[in-house]
Amino acid sequence: MTSNLTNSSDIIQNVADRSNTLTDIIAQLRSSDSTGKILETTVNSIRQAIKCDRVVIYSLQAAERGKIVAESVASQFPITLNTTIVDPCFDARYIDQYLMGRVRAITNIYQAGMSSCYVDNLEKIGVKANLVVPIITGADQLYGLLVLHQCSDYYQWQTAEIDLCIQVAAQVGYALANLHQSIECTSLRQELQRINEWHELLPIINKKLYTCNNRLEVLQIAVSETQRLLQCDRVVIYSLQANSMGKIAAEVTQPSLTPILGRKIVDPCFEHRYIEKYQNGRVRAIDDIYNAGMTECYVESLTKIGVKSNLVAPILFDNGILLGLLVAHSCFEYRQWQPVEIERVRQIALQAGMALTNARMREKRDVMKSATKILTDAENNLRLAVKANISMQVAEDELAGVIKEMRNLSGLLEKETMESGEKTAAEAQRLLNIIANTNRLQGHVDRLQATQQHLEPQRQQLAKILDETLESIESCPL
């Protein structure tokens, strides 16, 4: 009777101990904030609770491969952490069985009817007995296996030990699923925040682009804003020219890189089919230029300027004509371009094209304004020339009339002088008056001759004005 009570007491104590162990493990799992910490907590807690030689978590991967992603092992046995195992024995039927909750407890690997390849794998790491429990993170989602190894001797796994491992594996699955969901939620919140920030930032960038005075300013702002957003090593605008030629028209680059601004590039690889694709809005993100299927000459051109990854978006005028390419370079390391980055570069390139169209129209308006001023000045100069010419003509007509009057008076004076002997005193006085008038008119003649001399520089000035007007009209950009 006493023996039975003792056994019952031991059983109750063991159940209580397992319950406490499970509670502690669950608490640690729930406080873990990373996959690595969850897995490490699991293997350490299980090995401490069951006192086995090794506990590992075997993560399933593609192509019949698995990897030991967590391990707790006694010091006298081999370490298997980060070992990748190719296991053709672990085929689809086992995956389905583990998804249905299969648990396998093997006391002796040589007497369990396992395939020779599986036994060979276990022998290599000194395993004599093992316990395998699936870790399921969701419906039809087998993350991997919780595996216990006994290496020092064969071992009969106890029901309580199996139950504990099953419960812990279930909690690990919940913890991994919750962590994954939490990470996804955090990622979505961050993505939403980035989208909101971009929606606030894009109008600011657009304002900078659309207030540029010329096309060169548009290009420079486009590369500067792109580099600031991506934090990449170099951003350039590749301007397309004739005969497979291109030119780096704008650039922002890290100080440690050699500038390539102004460099002309002969690129026979950039064939018409690529131009058509870019005219249709093609955006290309290349994470590794050596594994992107690009032509050898294109890879060679990028290697010369230190490029490892690039992101390319077309810049189009509003009429669909391809001006060039907005290109981001990663030179010091390979870079996986994110969808949000690709979209931002695409939008900046799009807005840059529209801003370039706007700048080109502004430049045309400036040319028209300049041409209008030239024509207005020419018209004013012509008016001045015509006015000066009329003034000169009036002066010449006046001078001719005075000269004619003087000639008449001179003749009359001559006649009167010849007949002066026969005239009365009154007539003599009249003669004297004529002489006085003649002297007065002679003064007019002198002044008019001076006027002619004064008008001569105006004639020369008129000729100069006419010449300048003709030159202005010929130089008009219209």
C-alpha positions, 0 to 999 in steps of 0.5 A: 500500500505504501509503495503504491502511494509512493508511486502515485506521489512520484507520478503526480510530482512528475506531472507537476514538473512537466507542467511547470517546465512547459509553462516556463518554455511557453513564457520564454517563447512568447517573449522571444522577438526573433526566429533565432531566439525561439529556436534557441530557447526550444532546443536548450529547454528541451535538452535541459528538461529531458537530459538527452545528448542532443536536440536540434531543429531541422528546417525543411528547404527546397529540393530535398534539402534540410538544414540544422538551424538550432542545436543544443548538444553535449560537449563530447558529441559532434556539432551539427549546427548549420549543416545542410543535409540532402535527404532523398529519403525524406520525400513527399509521403513523409511530409504529408505524414508529419503534417498529419501529426506523425511522431516517431520515437526510435529506441535503436536506429538499427532495429527500426526498419529505416532506409540505409541512407537515413541510418548512414546520416544518423551514424555520421553524427553518432546517433543511436536513438532519436525522437522526431516531432513535427513543427507546424506553423499553419495549415499545410505549413510544415516548418521542420522537425524537433529532433532529440538524439541519444548518442551515448546509448540506445534509449527507450523514450518515455511517454511523458517525454514524448508528450512534452516534446509534442506540446513544446513543438506545438507552441513553437509552431504558434510562436513562429506563426505569431512572429511571422504575422507580427513581422508582416503587420510591422512590414505592412505598417512600414510600407504604408508609412513609406507610401504616405511619406512618398505621397507627401514628398512627391509634390515637393519633388515635382515643385522643384522639377517644374520650377526649373529655369532650364532643362539642365536644372531639371536633370540635376534635380532628378539625379539628386532627389533619386540619390537622396531617396535610394541612398545609392552610390551613383545616379546618372541620366544617360542622354541618347544621341545619334549613331548608338551614342550616349552621353552622361548628361547629369550625375550625383556620385559618391566621392570615392567613385570616379565621376563619369559626367560628360562621358560619351558612350558608344553602345551598339548593344542598345539596339532599336528593340531596347529603345522601343521597350523603354519608350513603352515605359519599361523599368528594369531592376538588376540585382546582379549584373553578372547574372541578369542575362545581359550582353557581354559588352553591356556587362563590360561597360558597367564593370568599367565604372564599378557597377554591381547592381542597377535600376533603369527607368526611361525619361520621355517627353510628353509626345512619347519621344525617349530622351534618355534613361534615369539610372541608379548604380550600386557599386560597393555591394549587390543590391536587391531593389525593392518594389517601392524603390522601383516605383519611386524611380519610375515616378521621378523619371516620369515627372522629369520627362514632363518637367523637361517638356515644360522647361522646353516650352519655357525656353521657347517662350523666352526665345519668342520674348527675346525675338519680340524685343528685337523686332520692337527695337527694330521698329522703333529704330525705323520710326526714328530713321523715317522721322529724321529723314523727314526732318532733313527733307523739310530742311532741304526744301526750306533752304531751296525756297530761300535760295530761290527768293534770294536769287529773285531779290538779287536780280531785282537789286541789280535792276534797281541799281542800274536805274538808280540815276533816274530814281527819286528820293523815294525810290532810292529809299526803296532800293535801300530797303531791298538791299537791307532785305538782301542782307537779311536773306543772306543771313538766312542762307548762312544759317541754312548752310550751317543747318545742312552741315548739322544735318550731315551727322544725322544722315550718317546716324540714319544710315547706321540705324538702318544697318543695325535694324537690318542686322537685328532682323537677320539675327532674330531666332524666329 
